[in-house]
Amino acid sequence: MKIALTPMEKFRAAGKFLDVKFNQRPLSVSIEVTKRCNARCDFCDYWKITDRDEMADYVDVVRRFDPLVVVFTGGEPLLRRDLVPLITQIRDIPGFRYLTVLTHGGFLSETKIKELVGAGVHQINISMNYPDARQDKERGIPGLFARLEKTVPEMVKQGYNVFTFASMLMVDNMHDAEPLIRLAHSWGINIAFSGYNDMKNGNQNHFVAPEKLEEFRKVCQHIKKLKRELGNVMTSDYFFDTLPTFYKEREITGCQAGKIMIHVSPKGMVQPCAELPAVAHYTEFVPTAYAGPNCSKCFDSCRAEPQAPLNLRRLAELTGLV
């Protein structure tokens, strides 16, 4: 059974945060354990990749950068049959790390969830853009939503409070935001939002067009109200206030990719983020010496949340006081 972080874990996390900030290490390292994926999303071409040249373990990567957060991602990370042992190896490195997995959820059986949590996973992020079977169509995985609808609430009832919806807020699903939030609430889980970008394959169809921007702004403001009503939206107010500007301008400056967060490919190459080219092998990359990508082409949560002003409300949200 897995519950929220214990007081001791929160204390260790706070200490690790201060250590990382003081020593200028990345707060988060996303480990792309594979580029393979069995989904067929129209905004990503990873499903065309068959390359199995993947590192056998990532212990040295985590030891080198020693971040607060480690994200196991892909592709679809659960296509790695050795994912659980990979996570266990990271868990067993001395020191505190918050371990998360980002998945489309198609392989999340009750057994697999228990294995992941037993290996040390604190959070399972499920990519979810629709509150119904339209999720199947978007991902190209028949029966996906029905399986999640059956499995996730049952595991929450058993005490596995580790799930979060990871949702892109875009023109296609802006009016599904409230149903998504309420669905997550009914399942007893949280939800976090991210912006859409076309950097993976150039598909611009999901951006918010100028004539839809005012309607989209109202949706964002309504989400802020739902956030206070239901308490399960983990995204900052800053994100919802700024995302319409990103869709209008198609750029937002201030990204700190390569410094406060890095992405490591299956072959051990460091990318500032998943959308940008590799800059060095992990054994040669020094975050404090990296000048930054100077990229402004996305407003994903990984760059938006670190930019959010740390006011009293946001501090209370991050510490679980509101």
C-alpha positions as CSV (number, residue, x, y, z in Angstrom):
1,M,0.0,0.0,0.0
2,K,1.3,3.5,-0.9
3,I,0.1,6.7,0.7
4,A,1.3,10.3,0.5
5,L,4.8,11.2,1.6
6,T,5.4,10.6,5.3
7,P,6.5,13.6,7.4
8,M,10.0,12.2,7.4
9,E,10.0,11.8,3.6
10,K,8.8,15.4,3.3
11,F,11.6,16.5,5.5
12,R,14.1,14.6,3.4
13,A,12.6,16.0,0.2
14,A,12.9,19.6,1.6
15,G,16.5,19.0,2.5
16,K,17.3,17.5,-0.9
17,F,15.6,20.5,-2.6
18,L,17.9,22.9,-0.7
19,D,20.9,20.8,-1.4
20,V,20.2,20.7,-5.2
21,K,19.5,24.4,-5.4
22,F,22.7,25.3,-3.4
23,N,24.9,23.1,-5.5
24,Q,23.2,24.0,-8.8
25,R,22.3,20.5,-9.8
26,P,19.1,19.7,-11.9
27,L,16.0,19.5,-9.8
28,S,14.7,16.8,-12.2
29,V,16.1,14.3,-14.6
30,S,13.8,12.6,-17.1
31,I,15.2,9.2,-18.0
32,E,13.9,8.1,-21.4
33,V,14.2,4.4,-21.0
34,T,13.0,3.7,-24.5
35,K,11.7,5.5,-27.6
36,R,9.5,2.6,-28.5
37,C,5.7,3.1,-28.1
38,N,2.6,1.2,-29.0
39,A,0.4,4.3,-29.1
40,R,-0.4,6.1,-32.3
41,C,-0.7,9.8,-31.3
42,D,-0.8,12.3,-34.1
43,F,1.4,14.7,-32.4
44,C,4.3,12.3,-31.9
45,D,6.2,9.9,-34.3
46,Y,7.8,7.8,-31.6
47,W,5.6,4.8,-32.6
48,K,7.6,4.6,-35.8
49,I,10.9,3.9,-33.9
50,T,12.0,0.3,-33.5
51,D,15.5,1.0,-32.1
52,R,16.3,-1.2,-29.1
53,D,19.7,0.3,-28.4
54,E,18.9,1.1,-24.7
55,M,21.1,1.4,-21.7
56,A,21.1,-1.5,-19.3
57,D,20.9,0.7,-16.2
58,Y,20.8,4.4,-15.3
59,V,22.5,4.3,-11.8
60,D,25.5,6.2,-12.9
61,V,23.3,8.9,-14.5
62,V,21.4,9.5,-11.3
63,R,24.5,9.4,-9.2
64,R,26.2,12.0,-11.4
65,F,23.3,14.5,-11.4
66,D,21.7,13.5,-8.0
67,P,18.4,15.3,-8.7
68,L,15.4,15.6,-6.4
69,V,13.0,14.1,-9.0
70,V,13.6,11.2,-11.4
71,V,11.0,10.7,-14.1
72,F,11.0,7.4,-16.0
73,T,9.5,8.2,-19.4
74,G,9.6,7.1,-23.1
75,G,8.2,6.3,-25.6
76,E,6.1,4.1,-23.4
77,P,8.4,3.1,-20.5
78,L,6.4,0.0,-19.6
79,L,7.6,-1.6,-22.9
80,R,10.8,-2.1,-21.0
81,R,10.3,-5.5,-19.4
82,D,13.1,-4.7,-17.0
83,L,11.6,-1.3,-15.9
84,V,10.9,-2.5,-12.4
85,P,14.5,-3.6,-11.8
86,L,15.7,-0.4,-13.3
87,I,13.6,1.6,-10.9
88,T,14.7,-0.5,-7.9
89,Q,18.3,0.2,-8.7
90,I,17.7,3.9,-8.6
91,R,15.7,3.6,-5.4
92,D,18.6,1.8,-3.7
93,I,21.1,4.6,-4.4
94,P,21.7,6.3,-1.0
95,G,19.8,9.6,-0.5
96,F,16.2,10.8,-1.2
97,R,14.7,10.9,-4.7
98,Y,11.1,11.4,-5.7
99,L,10.5,8.7,-8.4
100,T,7.8,9.1,-11.0
101,V,6.6,7.2,-14.2
102,L,4.9,8.8,-17.1
103,T,2.8,6.3,-19.1
104,H,-0.3,6.1,-21.4
105,G,-1.6,3.6,-18.9
106,G,-2.3,0.7,-21.2
107,F,-0.1,-1.7,-19.3
108,L,-1.2,-0.6,-15.8
109,S,-2.6,-3.9,-14.4
110,E,-3.1,-4.3,-10.7
111,T,0.0,-6.5,-10.6
112,K,2.1,-4.0,-12.5
113,I,1.0,-1.1,-10.3
114,K,2.0,-3.1,-7.2
115,E,5.3,-3.9,-8.7
116,L,6.1,-0.3,-9.5
117,V,5.1,1.0,-6.1
118,G,7.1,-1.8,-4.5
119,A,10.1,-0.8,-6.5
120,G,9.9,2.7,-5.0
121,V,7.7,4.7,-7.4
122,H,6.0,7.7,-5.6
123,Q,3.8,8.9,-8.5
124,I,2.4,7.3,-11.6
125,N,1.5,10.0,-14.2
126,I,-1.1,8.8,-16.7
127,S,-1.4,10.8,-20.0
128,M,-5.1,11.6,-20.2
129,N,-6.6,14.2,-22.5
130,Y,-10.2,13.0,-22.6
131,P,-12.6,11.8,-19.9
132,D,-14.0,9.0,-22.0
133,A,-13.3,6.5,-24.8
134,R,-12.1,9.4,-27.0
135,Q,-8.8,8.7,-25.2
136,D,-8.7,5.3,-27.1
137,K,-9.0,7.1,-30.4
138,E,-6.3,9.7,-29.6
139,R,-3.8,7.1,-28.5
140,G,-4.8,4.4,-31.0
141,I,-5.3,1.9,-28.2
142,P,-8.7,0.2,-28.2
143,G,-10.2,-0.3,-24.7
144,L,-7.6,2.0,-23.0
145,F,-10.1,4.2,-21.1
146,A,-12.2,1.3,-20.0
147,R,-9.1,-0.5,-18.5
148,L,-8.0,2.6,-16.7
149,E,-11.5,3.3,-15.4
150,K,-11.6,-0.2,-13.9
151,T,-8.1,-0.4,-12.5
152,V,-7.2,3.0,-11.2
153,P,-10.2,3.7,-8.9
154,E,-9.9,0.1,-7.5
155,M,-6.2,0.6,-6.7
156,V,-6.9,3.9,-5.0
157,K,-9.5,2.2,-2.8
158,Q,-6.8,-0.3,-1.8
159,G,-4.6,2.7,-0.7
160,Y,-2.4,3.2,-3.7
161,N,-2.6,7.0,-3.8
162,V,0.0,7.4,-6.4
163,F,-1.9,8.5,-9.6
164,T,-2.0,11.8,-11.4
165,F,-3.6,12.6,-14.8
166,A,-1.1,14.4,-17.0
167,S,-3.2,16.3,-19.4
168,M,-2.4,18.6,-22.4
169,L,-4.7,21.6,-22.5
170,M,-5.3,22.5,-26.1
171,V,-8.0,23.6,-28.5
172,D,-9.5,20.1,-29.0
173,N,-10.1,19.4,-25.3
174,M,-10.5,22.8,-23.7
175,H,-14.2,22.1,-22.9
176,D,-13.2,18.7,-21.5
177,A,-11.0,20.2,-18.9
178,E,-13.7,20.4,-16.3
179,P,-15.0,16.8,-17.0
180,L,-11.3,15.6,-16.7
181,I,-10.9,17.4,-13.4
182,R,-14.1,16.0,-12.0
183,L,-13.3,12.5,-13.3
184,A,-9.9,12.6,-11.6
185,H,-11.7,13.8,-8.4
186,S,-14.2,10.9,-8.6
187,W,-11.4,8.4,-8.9
188,G,-9.6,10.0,-5.9
189,I,-6.6,11.3,-7.8
190,N,-4.9,14.5,-8.9
191,I,-4.5,16.2,-12.3
192,A,-1.8,18.3,-13.7
193,F,-1.9,20.3,-17.0
194,S,0.6,21.1,-19.7
195,G,0.6,23.1,-22.9
196,Y,0.7,21.7,-26.4
197,N,3.6,22.2,-28.7
198,D,4.4,21.0,-32.3
199,M,8.1,20.3,-31.7
200,K,7.9,16.5,-32.1
201,N,6.5,16.3,-35.6
202,G,5.2,19.8,-36.6
203,N,1.5,19.1,-36.1
204,Q,0.0,22.5,-35.4
205,N,-3.7,21.4,-35.4
206,H,-4.0,21.4,-31.6
207,F,-2.9,25.0,-31.0
208,V,-5.6,27.5,-30.0
209,A,-6.4,29.7,-33.0
210,P,-6.7,33.5,-32.4
211,E,-10.4,33.5,-32.8
212,K,-10.7,30.9,-29.9
213,L,-8.3,32.7,-27.5
214,E,-10.9,34.6,-25.5
215,E,-13.0,31.4,-25.1
216,F,-9.8,29.6,-24.1
217,R,-8.9,32.3,-21.5
218,K,-12.4,31.8,-19.9
219,V,-11.7,28.1,-19.7
220,C,-8.4,28.7,-17.9
221,Q,-10.0,31.0,-15.4
222,H,-12.7,28.5,-14.7
223,I,-10.1,25.8,-14.1
224,K,-8.6,28.1,-11.4
225,K,-12.0,28.2,-9.7
226,L,-12.4,24.4,-9.9
227,K,-8.9,24.0,-8.5
228,R,-10.1,25.8,-5.3
229,E,-13.3,23.9,-5.2
230,L,-12.0,20.4,-5.6
231,G,-8.4,20.6,-4.5
232,N,-7.0,18.1,-7.0
233,V,-5.5,20.4,-9.6
234,M,-1.8,20.5,-9.0
235,T,-0.9,23.1,-11.7
236,S,0.0,26.7,-10.7
237,D,-2.3,29.7,-11.3
238,Y,0.6,31.2,-13.3
239,F,0.3,28.4,-15.8
240,F,-3.4,29.1,-16.5
241,D,-2.8,32.9,-16.6
242,T,0.1,32.5,-19.1
243,L,-0.9,29.6,-21.4
244,P,-3.3,31.8,-23.5
245,T,-0.4,34.2,-24.1
246,F,1.8,31.3,-25.3
247,Y,-0.9,30.1,-27.7
248,K,-1.2,33.7,-29.0
249,E,2.5,34.4,-29.4
250,R,3.6,30.8,-29.9
251,E,6.6,31.5,-27.6
252,I,7.4,32.1,-24.0
253,T,10.9,33.1,-22.9
254,G,12.7,32.1,-19.7
255,C,13.1,28.3,-20.2
256,Q,15.7,26.8,-17.9
257,A,16.0,23.5,-19.7
258,G,19.5,22.0,-19.3
259,K,19.9,23.6,-15.9
260,I,17.1,22.9,-13.6
261,M,15.9,19.9,-15.6
262,I,17.5,17.6,-18.1
263,H,16.5,14.7,-20.3
264,V,18.6,11.6,-20.8
265,S,18.0,9.5,-23.9
266,P,18.0,5.7,-24.0
267,K,21.6,5.9,-25.3
268,G,22.8,8.2,-22.5
269,M,22.7,11.4,-24.4
270,V,21.7,14.6,-22.5
271,Q,19.0,16.8,-24.1
272,P,18.0,20.0,-22.4
273,C,14.4,18.7,-22.8
274,A,12.7,15.9,-24.7
275,E,12.0,18.2,-27.6
276,L,15.5,19.5,-28.2
277,P,18.6,17.8,-29.8
278,A,21.3,16.1,-27.6
279,V,24.2,18.3,-26.5
280,A,26.5,15.8,-24.9
281,H,26.9,12.3,-23.4
282,Y,25.8,12.3,-19.8
283,T,29.4,11.6,-18.6
284,E,30.5,14.9,-20.2
285,F,27.6,17.2,-19.5
286,V,28.0,19.8,-16.8
287,P,24.8,21.8,-16.0
288,T,26.6,24.8,-14.5
289,A,28.6,25.2,-17.7
290,Y,25.6,24.9,-20.0
291,A,24.5,28.3,-21.4
292,G,21.0,27.1,-22.1
293,P,19.0,26.4,-25.2
294,N,17.4,29.9,-25.4
295,C,14.3,28.1,-26.6
296,S,10.8,29.6,-26.2
297,K,8.7,27.2,-28.3
298,C,6.8,25.3,-25.6
299,F,4.9,25.9,-22.4
300,D,5.1,22.4,-21.0
301,S,4.7,22.0,-17.3
302,C,8.3,21.0,-16.8
303,R,9.4,24.5,-17.7
304,A,6.2,26.4,-16.7
305,E,6.1,25.3,-13.1
306,P,9.7,26.2,-12.2
307,Q,9.0,29.7,-13.6
308,A,5.8,30.1,-11.5
309,P,6.3,32.8,-8.9
310,L,6.7,31.3,-5.4
311,N,4.1,33.3,-3.7
312,L,2.3,32.3,-0.4
313,R,-0.5,30.5,-2.2
314,R,1.9,28.5,-4.4
315,L,4.1,27.7,-1.4
316,A,1.0,26.4,0.4
317,E,0.0,24.3,-2.6
318,L,3.4,22.7,-2.9
319,T,3.5,21.9,0.8
320,G,-0.1,20.5,0.8
321,L,-1.5,23.2,3.1
322,V,-4.3,24.0,0.6
